[in-house]
Amino acid sequence: MNVPLFFFLFCSFITLNFCIGNSSSNTIIACPEVEKQALLSFKHSLQDPLNLLSSWSINGEVNCCKWKGVFCNNLTGHVDELYLQNLSGKTNPSLLNLKHLKYLDLSQNYFHQTIPSFIGSITSLEYLNLSNAGFYGKIPHNIGNLSNLHTLVLGNYASLYADSLEWLSGLSKLEHLNMNSVNLSKAANWAQVINKLPSLIELHFSYCSLNDNNDNIANNITNSLAILDLSNNHIQSFAIPRRIFQLTNLIFLDLSLNSFEGPIPTTSNTTKIRHFDLFSNSFNSTIPDWLYTCKDLEFVSLRLNHLQGTISNAIANLTSLKTLDLSRNELSGNVPREITNLCKMQSLDLHRNKLAGEISDSFGNMSDCFLGALESLNMWDNQLSGHLTHQFGEFKSLRDLYLTNNLLSGVIPNNIGNLSSLEVLSLDGNKLTGNLPESMGNLFNLTSLSIEDNMLEGVVTETHFAHLSNLISLHASGNNLTLKLISPNWIPPFKLYNLNLRSWNLGSGSQILSWIETQKNNMNNLDLSNTGLSGNVPSWFWNILVLNISHNQLHGKIPLITGPKDEFSSLMRLVYLSSNKFSGPLPRVGYTVKELDLSNNSFSGDMSHFLCDMTNQTYQLEILHLGGNHLTGELPEDCLMKWPSLEVLNLGNNNLSGTIPNSIGFLANLRSFNLYGNKFSGHIPFSMRNCTKLLKIDLADNNLDGTIPTWMGASLSNLRFLILRSNKLSGEITSTVCHLNSLQILDLSGIIDFLGIIPGVSIILLAMTTQRGFVFWSPIFFLLVSIYRECVDYHKGECTNL
């Protein structure tokens, strides 16, 4: 949030006063003894570990007007300003002896006490700042006795609250009020009280848990307001108060992070507005035309609403605009080229809309002043097409360029390396072709380069990285690029945290390259999947937070997979090792592993040592994929309760046997359960009814017997895929299948012993009217791998046909 202009002026005044008050010792009149003793008493009750008040001493400077943080009237010598920070202890009422004190700033301290009531008796005060000073509890009402106050700042990140704001009514001279982060949920009449402050210019009530009485806001906003901040209160309202847009003096409006709905008003008298922030509400209108007439606007954020329509060419009128954020809406049409003539524009963010058209039409003729001023351009996730013009290499101050997930084609301009200020370049998810320009190696300020999932091709050498000493993130997966190093002993200039080179050709030998070893100290995210690597995995790989080396020819045994640094880290590990040649028993995992994919390898042995241990700890694993290995034995009955976070469990295509353990019912978060291609026998356990979040069950190609459980229809209402083919199930298919209203695929092929028909399905063929597909029936078995169905009517316990 921008600090209002006159706050800057006020701070400048204080700084100037400080310089004048301490610059000429010959002209400063000594403070009265009673005021000096009052300050010494105040110091005595404080704790000053940084020795900031060392000048406050009877053995040093006798004139307290020269003490740090103390300012006196040059004519009378009375202490009239006191600024004290970074102290702790208790506040002493000796300040009451400073009868002429006008400015008291105790902000940024660590007092850890309630606001002392004596402050309400320092009636000479004109400025009071108690923000972030460690005060907690109820704000004393006697602050309302300070009738000379012009500025009151009580913003606090601790636990201040007000049960009422009626005491504010006595502050008729109040111009600036800041109570950010003070809990005002019990102050039901806050808006009426504010309306009684005839001099109020500036109001900050951000993050105050304001009650959502829209009538209060609509009818009780004082006309004098120039700055209004009600952000981050999650005010529930069907419409934004129109009264706000009749405030002719308003220059700053922040209603962000609330829950206002409906349209933005189509008329407004706020012609002086400079800062306009409605971020994260639920407005569903077009951008109002009046906004384009506010020529003083410097900051506009309508981000994260439901705005529709287009951006008007009239945006050319906003010649003072520095920041425009219309991201995460539903805006369509072209980006008006007039935007690129706004000479003060520093940040333009239009990401996640439906903006379309040729990018050259919008950004192909940018003015020199726009190219010189712009620092951030974010067009991510739109529908822009066409080629990047050479002007994208002519920005003078650009730090961030996001063009991810559009329809851009053609080559990356060769002069991209001229963007000497560039820190982030994100071109992922387009259709860019050609070679990676060698000039990228000149981007010495670049910290993040993302070119994933394009159609880039050709050779990448050391030259492409020559001066990228600040690079910490390189995302280049999903291209047809070949790394060809001139020097096999190349040491990169960067130290990466993230390196994604999926599907690259990493050169001959296909071993883990030595230059990657130089990155091991900082690496948190490494993707070398499908790069043709072979051999053993370096031991330091197992400390990486997110590791994907799947679809290679790597082999060997895997050690214990624990947390990134230690078992107490809050960071979750993601490990993907599928489709390699790893063998031996399954590795044990630590409780910080969140996703683990070991599928399509050659792991063998039973699962007891993996699932069970002697401790009482539970694991946080959510995705476990062990399919396509050589695992044998039975699933242990009493160990699944150690894995309560599991959402996806895939043990398919192994040699597991025995029954499905009843402890499966402890997996209440399970969404996908896959045991296909094993040798499980027995019934589908009744305990599975507790897995009410299940979307998919695949038990195909086993030896399960019994009937399709009748409890499925009642308990698994979210189920979409039920695959039971090639088992030994028998009995009737009952009408309970009708309760599976979300079911899209039902596969019972290869099961001979079913009686009856599927309720609601014709014997020969039924074409679904609202679902996608149809059902085949044979007297012997179902002849379709999947059945798409809809239970069209349920009446008296039976399904009936259309």
C-alpha positions in Angstrom: 0.0 0.0 0.0 1.4 3.5 -0.9 2.0 5.9 1.9 -0.1 9.1 1.4 1.7 12.1 0.2 1.2 14.3 3.2 2.5 11.5 5.5 5.8 12.0 3.6 5.5 15.7 4.1 4.8 15.2 7.8 7.8 12.9 8.2 9.9 15.4 6.3 8.8 18.1 8.8 9.8 16.0 11.7 13.2 15.3 10.2 13.7 18.9 9.5 12.7 19.8 13.1 15.1 17.2 14.4 18.0 18.7 12.4 17.2 22.2 13.6 16.6 21.2 17.2 20.0 19.5 17.5 22.2 21.6 15.2 22.8 24.7 17.2 23.6 24.2 20.9 24.1 27.9 21.5 20.4 28.7 20.7 18.7 25.9 22.6 17.1 27.0 25.9 17.6 24.4 28.7 14.6 22.4 29.6 12.9 22.9 33.0 14.2 20.8 35.8 10.8 19.2 36.4 10.6 18.0 32.9 14.2 16.7 33.1 13.3 14.7 36.2 10.2 13.4 34.5 12.2 12.0 31.6 14.8 10.4 34.0 11.9 8.7 35.9 10.5 7.5 32.6 13.9 6.1 31.6 14.3 4.4 35.0 11.2 2.2 34.3 12.4 1.2 30.9 14.8 -1.5 29.7 17.3 -0.2 27.1 19.5 -3.2 25.9 20.8 -1.2 23.0 21.8 1.7 25.3 19.8 4.1 23.1 19.2 6.5 26.0 22.7 6.8 27.1 22.5 10.5 26.7 19.7 10.6 29.3 21.9 11.1 32.4 22.5 13.5 35.3 26.2 12.9 34.8 26.2 14.0 31.2 24.5 16.7 29.2 22.4 18.7 31.7 20.1 20.1 29.0 17.5 17.4 28.3 16.6 19.2 25.0 19.8 17.6 23.7 18.9 14.1 24.7 18.2 11.6 22.0 14.6 11.5 21.0 13.7 14.7 22.9 12.8 17.9 21.2 12.0 21.2 22.8 10.4 24.4 21.9 13.2 26.8 20.8 11.6 29.7 22.6 10.4 28.3 25.9 12.6 25.2 26.3 9.6 23.0 27.2 9.7 19.4 25.9 7.1 19.3 23.2 8.1 16.2 21.2 9.2 12.7 22.3 10.2 9.9 20.0 11.3 6.6 21.6 11.8 3.3 19.8 13.3 -0.2 20.4 12.7 -0.1 24.2 11.0 -2.5 26.6 9.9 -2.5 30.2 7.1 -0.4 31.6 5.8 3.1 30.9 5.9 5.5 33.8 3.2 8.2 34.4 6.0 10.7 35.0 5.2 11.8 31.4 2.2 13.7 33.0 4.8 16.3 34.1 5.5 17.2 30.5 2.7 19.8 30.4 3.6 21.1 27.0 4.1 17.7 25.2 2.5 17.8 21.7 4.0 14.9 19.9 4.4 11.5 21.5 5.7 8.6 19.4 6.2 5.3 21.3 5.8 3.1 18.2 8.1 0.1 17.5 8.7 -0.9 21.1 8.3 -4.0 23.2 6.4 -2.9 26.2 4.1 -6.0 26.6 1.4 -4.2 28.6 -2.0 -2.6 28.2 -2.1 1.0 27.0 -1.5 3.0 30.2 -4.5 5.1 31.2 -2.3 8.1 32.1 -1.8 8.8 28.4 -5.4 9.9 28.2 -4.5 12.7 30.7 -1.8 14.3 28.6 -4.3 16.7 27.1 -1.7 18.8 25.3 -1.0 16.0 22.8 -1.6 16.8 19.2 0.1 13.6 17.8 0.0 10.2 19.4 1.6 7.1 17.9 1.4 3.8 19.8 1.6 1.4 16.9 3.5 -1.9 17.1 4.7 -1.0 20.6 3.7 -4.3 22.3 0.5 -2.9 23.8 -2.4 -5.4 24.1 -5.9 -5.5 25.6 -8.7 -3.0 25.4 -8.0 0.6 24.2 -8.8 2.9 27.1 -11.7 5.1 26.4 -10.0 8.1 28.1 -7.9 8.6 25.0 -11.0 10.4 23.9 -10.1 13.2 26.3 -7.2 14.2 24.1 -9.3 16.9 22.4 -6.3 18.5 20.7 -5.3 15.4 18.8 -4.8 15.8 15.1 -3.2 12.4 14.5 -3.9 9.1 16.3 -2.0 5.9 15.3 -2.9 2.7 17.2 -2.2 0.1 14.5 -0.9 -3.0 16.2 0.1 -6.5 15.3 -0.5 -7.6 18.9 -3.9 -8.0 20.6 -5.4 -4.6 20.8 -9.2 -4.3 20.6 -11.9 -1.8 21.1 -15.3 -2.7 22.5 -16.7 0.7 21.3 -15.4 3.7 19.4 -17.7 6.2 21.0 -14.7 7.8 22.7 -13.5 9.0 19.4 -16.4 11.5 19.3 -14.4 13.8 21.6 -11.6 14.2 19.1 -13.2 16.9 17.0 -9.8 18.1 15.6 -8.7 14.6 14.5 -7.5 14.5 10.9 -5.5 11.3 10.7 -6.7 8.0 12.3 -4.9 4.7 11.9 -6.2 1.6 13.7 -4.9 -1.0 11.3 -4.9 -4.5 12.8 -6.9 -3.4 15.9 -9.8 -5.8 16.5 -13.0 -3.8 16.0 -15.4 -6.6 15.6 -17.3 -5.5 18.7 -17.4 -1.8 17.6 -20.8 -2.2 15.9 -21.3 1.6 15.4 -17.9 2.4 14.0 -19.2 4.1 10.9 -21.6 6.4 12.8 -18.7 7.5 15.1 -16.4 8.2 12.1 -19.1 10.5 10.7 -18.9 12.6 13.8 -15.3 13.5 13.1 -15.7 16.7 11.0 -12.0 17.2 10.4 -11.1 13.6 9.4 -9.0 13.4 6.3 -7.4 10.0 6.6 -8.9 6.8 7.9 -7.0 3.4 8.0 -9.1 0.5 9.3 -7.3 -2.3 7.6 -7.5 -5.9 9.0 -9.9 -4.8 11.8 -12.6 -7.5 11.5 -15.1 -4.8 10.9 -18.8 -5.8 11.1 -20.5 -6.0 7.7 -23.4 -3.6 8.2 -23.4 -2.1 4.7 -25.9 0.6 5.7 -23.4 1.9 8.2 -20.8 2.4 5.6 -23.2 3.7 3.0 -24.8 6.4 5.1 -22.0 7.4 7.4 -18.9 8.3 5.5 -17.7 11.8 6.3 -17.3 14.2 3.3 -13.9 15.4 4.4 -12.2 12.1 3.8 -9.3 12.1 1.3 -7.9 8.7 2.3 -10.0 5.7 3.0 -8.6 2.2 3.7 -11.0 -0.5 4.7 -8.9 -3.3 3.2 -8.6 -6.9 4.4 -11.8 -7.0 6.5 -13.8 -9.5 4.4 -16.8 -7.3 4.6 -19.8 -9.2 3.3 -22.0 -7.0 1.1 -24.2 -7.4 -1.9 -23.0 -4.1 -3.3 -20.3 -1.6 -2.7 -21.5 1.5 -0.8 -22.2 4.1 -3.5 -21.7 6.9 -0.9 -18.0 6.3 -1.2 -18.0 7.3 -4.8 -19.6 10.7 -3.9 -16.6 11.8 -1.8 -15.2 14.6 -3.9 -12.0 15.0 -1.9 -11.1 11.3 -2.1 -7.6 10.6 -3.4 -6.9 7.2 -1.9 -9.4 4.3 -1.8 -8.5 0.7 -0.7 -11.3 -1.8 -0.3 -9.2 -4.8 -1.2 -9.6 -8.2 0.3 -13.3 -7.9 1.2 -16.4 -9.6 -0.2 -18.2 -6.9 -2.0 -20.4 -8.2 -4.9 -22.3 -6.8 -7.8 -21.2 -4.1 -10.2 -18.8 -1.3 -9.6 -20.9 1.9 -9.6 -21.3 3.5 -13.1 -21.1 7.0 -11.8 -18.6 8.7 -9.5 -17.5 12.1 -8.2 -14.1 11.0 -7.1 -12.3 12.9 -9.9 -9.2 13.5 -7.8 -8.6 9.8 -7.0 -4.9 8.7 -7.3 -5.0 5.3 -5.7 -7.9 2.9 -6.5 -7.7 -0.6 -5.1 -10.6 -3.1 -5.2 -8.3 -6.3 -5.3 -9.9 -9.6 -4.3 -13.7 -8.9 -4.2 -16.5 -10.3 -6.3 -17.3 -7.5 -8.6 -18.9 -8.8 -11.8 -19.3 -5.7 -14.1 -17.3 -4.1 -16.8 -14.6 -1.5 -16.0 -16.7 1.7 -15.4 -16.2 4.4 -18.0 -15.7 7.1 -15.3 -12.4 5.5 -14.3 -10.8 6.4 -17.6 -11.6 10.1 -16.9 -9.6 10.2 -13.6 -6.4 11.8 -15.0 -4.6 11.9 -11.6 -4.8 8.1 -11.2 -1.4 6.6 -10.4 -2.4 3.2 -9.0 -5.3 0.9 -10.1 -5.8 -2.6 -8.9 -9.0 -4.5 -9.8 -7.3 -7.9 -9.6 -9.1 -11.1 -8.7 -12.7 -10.1 -9.4 -15.1 -11.3 -12.1 -14.8 -8.3 -14.4 -15.9 -8.8 -18.0 -15.8 -6.8 -21.2 -12.9 -5.1 -22.7 -10.2 -2.5 -21.8 -11.2 0.8 -23.4 -9.0 2.8 -25.7 -9.8 5.7 -23.4 -7.1 4.4 -21.1 -4.9 6.8 -23.0 -6.3 9.5 -20.7 -4.6 8.1 -17.7 -1.3 9.8 -18.3 -0.3 9.7 -14.6 -0.8 5.9 -14.3 2.2 4.0 -12.8 0.6 0.7 -11.8 -2.3 -1.1 -13.6 -3.3 -4.5 -12.3 -6.4 -6.0 -13.9 -5.2 -9.6 -13.5 -7.3 -12.7 -12.7 -10.6 -11.5 -14.2 -12.5 -12.4 -17.3 -11.6 -9.5 -19.6 -11.5 -10.2 -23.3 -10.7 -8.5 -26.6 -7.4 -6.9 -27.5 -4.9 -5.1 -25.3 -5.3 -1.5 -26.4 -2.1 -0.2 -28.0 -2.7 3.1 -26.2 -1.4 1.5 -23.1 2.1 1.6 -24.6 2.0 5.4 -24.8 1.6 5.8 -21.0 4.9 7.3 -20.2 4.8 6.8 -16.4 3.7 3.2 -16.5 6.0 1.0 -14.3 3.9 -2.1 -13.7 1.3 -3.6 -16.1 -0.3 -6.8 -15.0 -3.1 -8.3 -17.1 -2.4 -12.0 -16.4 -5.2 -14.7 -16.3 -7.7 -13.0 -18.5 -9.1 -13.9 -21.9 -7.2 -11.2 -23.8 -6.4 -12.2 -27.4 -5.1 -10.9 -30.6 -1.6 -10.5 -32.2 0.9 -9.4 -29.6 2.5 -7.2 -32.2 -0.8 -5.2 -32.6 -0.7 -4.3 -28.9 3.1 -4.1 -28.2 4.5 -3.7 -31.7 4.8 0.1 -31.6 5.7 1.0 -28.0 6.6 4.6 -27.3 10.2 5.4 -26.2 9.0 6.7 -22.8 7.0 3.5 -22.2 10.0 1.4 -23.1 12.1 3.5 -20.6 9.6 3.5 -17.7 8.2 0.0 -17.6 9.6 -2.3 -14.9 7.2 -5.2 -14.9 5.0 -6.7 -17.7 2.8 -9.7 -16.9 0.6 -11.1 -19.6 0.7 -14.7 -18.4 -2.2 -17.0 -19.2 -4.1 -15.2 -21.9 -4.6 -16.0 -25.6 -2.1 -13.7 -27.2 -0.7 -15.0 -30.5 1.9 -14.0 -33.1 5.6 -13.2 -32.9 7.6 -11.2 -30.4 8.9 -8.1 -32.0 12.4 -6.7 -31.7 11.0 -4.0 -29.4 10.8 -6.7 -26.6 14.6 -6.3 -26.5 14.5 -2.5 -26.1 13.1 -2.0 -22.6 15.5 0.1 -20.5 14.2 -0.7 -17.0 12.3 -3.9 -17.3 12.8 -6.3 -14.4 10.1 -8.9 -14.9 8.6 -10.2 -18.2 5.9 -12.8 -17.9 4.4 -14.2 -21.2 3.7 -17.7 -20.0 0.8 -19.8 -21.3 -0.2 -17.8 -24.4 -0.2 -18.8 -28.1 3.0 -17.1 -29.1 5.0 -18.5 -31.9 8.2 -17.6 -33.8 11.6 -17.1 -32.4 12.8 -15.3 -29.2 14.3 -12.0 -30.4 18.1 -12.1 -30.6 18.3 -8.7 -28.9 16.6 -10.1 -25.7 20.1 -10.0 -24.2 20.0 -6.2 -24.2 17.6 -6.2 -21.2 20.2 -5.4 -18.7 17.8 -4.9 -15.8 15.9 -8.1 -16.4 15.5 -10.4 -13.4 12.7 -12.7 -14.4 12.0 -14.0 -17.9 9.1 -16.4 -18.2 8.0 -17.7 -21.6 6.7 -21.1 -20.7 3.8 -22.8 -22.4 3.9 -21.2 -25.8 4.8 -22.4 -29.3 8.1 -20.6 -29.6 10.5 -22.2 -32.1 14.1 -21.8 -33.2 17.3 -21.6 -31.2 17.8 -20.2 -27.8 19.6 -16.8 -28.4 23.1 -16.8 -27.2 22.6 -13.2 -26.1 20.7 -14.5 -23.1 24.1 -15.1 -21.6 24.4 -11.3 -21.2 21.5 -11.0 -18.8 23.7 -10.6 -15.7 20.8 -9.6 -13.4 18.6 -12.5 -14.4 17.5 -14.7 -11.4 14.8 -16.8 -13.1 14.6 -18.1 -16.6 11.5 -20.2 -17.6 11.2 -21.4 -21.2 9.4 -24.8 -20.5 7.0 -26.5 -22.9 7.8 -24.7 -26.1 9.2 -26.1 -29.4 12.7 -24.7 -29.1 15.5 -26.7 -30.6 19.2 -26.6 -31.3 22.3 -26.6 -29.3 22.9 -24.9 -25.9 26.5 -24.2 -24.9 28.3 -22.4 -22.1 27.9 -19.1 -24.0 24.1 -19.2 -23.2 25.0 -18.9 -19.5 28.2 -16.9 -19.6 27.3 -14.0 -17.4 24.2 -15.4 -15.5 25.9 -15.2 -12.1 22.7 -14.3 -10.3 20.6 -17.1 -11.8 18.9 -19.3 -9.2 16.1 -20.9 -11.2 16.3 -22.5 -14.6 13.1 -24.1 -16.0 13.7 -25.3 -19.5 11.9 -28.7 -19.7 9.8 -29.9 -22.6 11.9 -28.6 -25.5 14.1 -30.3 -28.1 17.4 -28.8 -26.9 20.8 -30.4 -26.7 23.4 -29.4 -24.2 26.8 -29.5 -25.8 29.6 -28.2 -23.6 32.9 -27.1 -25.1 34.7 -27.8 -21.9 33.9 -31.0 -20.0 35.1 -29.3 -16.8 32.8 -26.3 -17.1 31.9 -24.6 -13.9 28.7 -22.5 -14.2 28.7 -18.9 -12.9 25.4 -19.5 -11.1 24.3 -21.4 -8.0 20.9 -22.8 -8.7 18.0 -23.6 -6.4 15.8 -25.0 -9.2 16.9 -26.8 -12.4 14.4 -28.4 -14.7 15.8 -29.9 -17.9 13.2 -32.7 -18.7 13.5 -34.2 -22.1 16.8 -32.5 -22.9 19.6 -34.3 -24.6 22.4 -34.0 -22.1 25.1 -35.2 -24.4 27.1 -38.4 -24.8 27.8 -40.7 -22.0 24.5 -40.1 -20.3 26.1 -39.9 -16.9 25.2 -37.3 -14.2 27.2 -34.4 -15.5 30.0 -32.9 -13.4 28.7 -29.4 -13.7 25.5 -30.4 -12.0 27.6 -31.6 -9.0 28.7 -27.9 -8.6 25.1 -27.0 -7.8 24.5 -29.4 -4.9 24.8 -27.0 -2.0 21.7 -25.0 -2.9 19.6 -27.4 -5.0 16.0 -27.7 -3.9 14.2 -28.7 -7.1 15.8 -30.9 -9.8 14.0 -32.4 -12.8 16.3 -34.5 -15.1 13.5 -36.9 -16.2 13.6 -38.4 -19.7 17.1 -37.2 -20.4 18.7 -40.6 -21.1 20.7 -40.7 -17.9 22.2 -44.0 -16.7 24.4 -45.3 -13.9 24.1 -44.7 -10.2 22.5 -41.7 -8.5 24.9 -39.4 -6.6 24.2 -39.5 -2.9 23.5 -35.8 -2.6 20.4 -36.2 -4.9 18.6 -37.8 -1.9 18.7 -34.6 0.0 16.9 -32.6 -2.7 13.4 -31.4 -1.8 11.7 -32.0 -5.1 13.5 -34.7 -7.2 12.3 -36.0 -10.6 14.7 -38.4 -12.4 12.0 -40.7 -13.8 12.1 -42.3 -17.3 15.9 -42.9 -17.4 18.2 -45.9 -17.1 19.3 -45.3 -13.5 19.9 -48.2 -11.2 21.1 -49.3 -7.8 19.5 -49.3 -4.3 17.8 -46.3 -2.8 18.6 -45.3 0.8 16.2 -44.0 3.4 14.3 -41.1 2.0 13.9 -38.5 4.7 13.3 -34.8 5.0 15.4 -32.2 3.0 17.6 -31.3 6.0 16.2 -33.0 9.1 13.2 -34.8 10.3 11.8 -31.6 11.9 11.6 -29.6 8.8 8.2 -28.3 7.8 9.0 -28.7 4.1 7.5 -31.6 2.2 9.5 -33.8 -0.1 8.3 -34.9 -3.6 10.2 -37.8 -5.1 9.6 -39.2 -8.6 11.8 -42.2 -9.7 9.4 -44.1 -12.0 10.5 -46.0 -15.1 14.1 -46.7 -14.2 16.0 -49.9 -13.2 16.1 -49.5 -9.4 16.0 -52.8 -7.5 16.1 -54.3 -4.1 13.6 -53.8 -1.2 11.5 -50.7 -1.0 13.3 -47.8 0.7 11.9 -46.5 4.0 10.6 -42.9 3.9 10.5 -40.2 6.5 7.4 -38.5 7.7 8.0 -35.3 5.7 7.7 -37.1 2.3 4.5 -36.0 0.6 4.6 -37.7 -2.8 6.5 -40.8 -3.8 6.5 -42.5 -7.2 8.6 -45.7 -7.5 6.5 -47.3 -10.2 7.8 -49.3 -13.1 11.1 -50.4 -11.6 12.3 -53.7 -10.2 11.7 -53.4 -6.5 11.0 -56.7 -4.8 10.1 -58.3 -1.5 7.1 -57.7 0.7 5.7 -54.4 2.0 5.8 -55.0 5.7 9.1 -53.2 6.3 7.9 -50.2 4.2 4.4 -49.8 5.8 5.2 -50.8 9.3 7.7 -49.6 12.0 8.1 -49.9 15.7 7.3 -46.2 16.4 3.9 -44.6 16.9 4.5 -41.8 14.4 2.2 -41.3 11.5 3.3 -40.3 8.0 2.3 -37.4 5.8 2.5 -39.2 2.5 -0.4 -38.2 0.2 0.6 -40.0 -3.1 2.2 -43.4 -3.2 2.7 -45.1 -6.5 4.4 -48.5 -6.4 2.8 -50.1 -9.5 4.7 -52.1 -12.0 7.3 -53.7 -9.7 7.9 -57.2 -8.3 6.4 -56.8 -4.9 5.1 -60.0 -3.2 3.4 -61.1 0.0 0.3 -59.7 1.7 -0.6 -56.2 2.8 -0.1 -56.1 6.6 -3.4 -55.7 8.5 -2.4 -53.3 11.2 -0.1 -50.7 9.5 -2.3 -48.7 7.1 -3.5 -46.5 10.0 0.1 -45.0 10.1 -0.7 -43.4 6.7 -3.8 -41.3 7.3 -3.0 -38.7 4.7 -2.9 -41.0 1.8 -5.0 -39.7 -1.1 -3.7 -41.8 -4.0 -2.5 -45.4 -3.4 -1.4 -47.4 -6.5 0.0 -51.0 -6.0 -1.1 -52.2 -9.4 0.7 -54.8 -11.5 2.7 -56.5 -8.8 2.5 -60.0 -7.3 0.7 -59.1 -4.1 -1.7 -61.7 -2.6 -4.0 -62.3 0.4 -7.0 -60.2 1.3 -7.5 -56.5 1.2 -6.9 -55.5 4.8 -9.8 -54.1 6.8 -7.5 -51.3 7.9 -8.1 -49.7 4.5 -11.0 -48.0 6.3 -8.5 -45.8 8.2 -7.6 -44.0 5.0 -10.4 -41.5 5.2 -8.7 -39.1 2.7 -8.3 -41.7 0.0 -9.4 -40.6 -3.4 -7.8 -43.2 -5.8 -7.3 -46.8 -4.8 -5.6 -49.1 -7.3 -4.8 -52.8 -6.8 -5.3 -54.0 -10.3 -3.1 -56.8 -11.7 -2.4 -58.7 -8.5 -3.6 -61.9 -6.8 -5.8 -60.5 -4.1 -8.7 -62.7 -3.0 -11.6 -62.6 -0.6 -14.4 -60.0 -0.4 -14.2 -56.2 -0.9 -13.9 -55.2 2.7 -16.9 -53.5 4.4 -14.5 -51.0 6.1 -14.0 -49.3 2.7 -17.3 -47.6 3.3 -15.3 -45.2 5.5 -13.3 -44.0 2.5 -16.1 -41.6 1.5 -13.9 -39.3 -0.6 -13.1 -42.1 -3.1 -13.3 -41.0 -6.8 -11.7 -44.1 -8.3 -11.5 -47.8 -7.4 -9.6 -50.1 -9.7 -9.5 -53.7 -8.5 -9.3 -55.4 -11.9 -7.5 -58.6 -12.7 -7.5 -60.2 -9.2 -9.3 -63.1 -7.6 -11.9 -61.2 -5.6 -15.1 -63.0 -4.9 -18.5 -62.2 -3.3 -20.9 -59.6 -4.6 -20.6 -55.9 -5.5 -21.2 -54.4 -2.0 -24.5 -52.8 -1.6 -23.0 -50.1 0.8 -21.1 -48.6 -2.1 -24.2 -46.7 -3.3 -24.8 -45.1 0.1 -21.3 -44.5 1.2 -19.3 -43.6 -1.9 -21.4 -40.9 -3.5 -18.4 -39.2 -5.1 -17.3 -42.3 -6.9 -16.6 -41.7 -10.6 -14.7 -44.8 -11.7 -15.4 -48.3 -10.5 -13.3 -51.0 -12.3 -13.9 -54.6 -11.2 -13.3 -56.5 -14.4 -11.7 -60.0 -14.4 -12.5 -61.1 -10.9 -14.7 -63.8 -9.5 -17.5 -61.6 -8.3 -21.1 -63.0 -8.6 -24.7 -62.3 -7.5 -27.1 -59.6 -8.5 -26.3 -56.1 -9.5 -28.8 -54.3 -7.3 -30.5 -51.0 -7.5 -28.0 -49.5 -5.1 -25.9 -48.7 -8.1 -28.4 -45.9 -8.8 -27.0 -44.0 -5.8 -23.7 -43.6 -7.5 -24.8 -40.4 -9.1 -21.3 -39.3 -10.1 -20.3 -42.6 -11.7 -18.9 -42.2 -15.2 -17.1 -45.5 -15.8 -18.3 -48.9 -14.6 -16.2 -51.8 -15.9 -17.5 -55.3 -15.1 -16.1 -57.0 -18.2 -14.8 -60.5 -17.8 -17.2 -61.4 -14.9 -19.4 -64.3 -15.8 -21.5 -65.0 -12.8 -23.7 -61.9 -12.5 -27.4 -62.3 -12.5 -30.0 -59.8 -13.7 -29.4 -56.6 -15.5 -28.0 -53.2 -14.5 -31.0 -51.2 -13.3 -31.8 -48.4 -15.7 -29.9 -49.9 -18.6 -31.5 -51.5 -21.6 -30.5 -55.1 -22.5 -29.0 -54.2 -25.9 -27.9 -50.6 -25.9 -28.7 -47.4 -24.1 -27.4 -44.1 -25.4 -26.9 -41.7 -22.6 -28.4 -38.3 -23.1 -26.4 -36.2 -20.6 -23.4 -38.4 -20.0 -20.6 -39.2 -22.5 -20.9 -42.7 -24.0 -23.0 -45.8 -24.0 -23.5 -49.3 -22.5 -23.1 -52.7 -24.2 -24.6 -55.8 -22.7 -24.0 -59.5 -23.5 -25.7 -62.4 -21.9 -22.3 -63.8 -21.0 -20.3 -60.7 -20.0 -20.0 -57.0 -20.5 -18.2 -56.3 -23.8 -17.0 -52.8 -23.0 -14.0 -51.9 -21.0 -16.0 -49.0 -19.5 -19.6 -48.2 -19.0 -20.8 -44.6 -19.0 -24.0 -44.4 -17.2 -26.6 -42.2 -15.7 -29.3 -43.3 -13.4 -32.0 -41.2 -14.9 -34.8 -41.7 -12.4 -35.1 -43.3 -9.0 -38.6 -44.2 -7.8 -39.6 -46.5 -5.0 -36.2 -48.1 -4.6 -35.8 -49.0 -8.3 -34.2 -47.3 -11.3 -36.5 -46.8 -14.4 -35.5 -46.2 -18.0 -36.1 -43.0 -19.8 
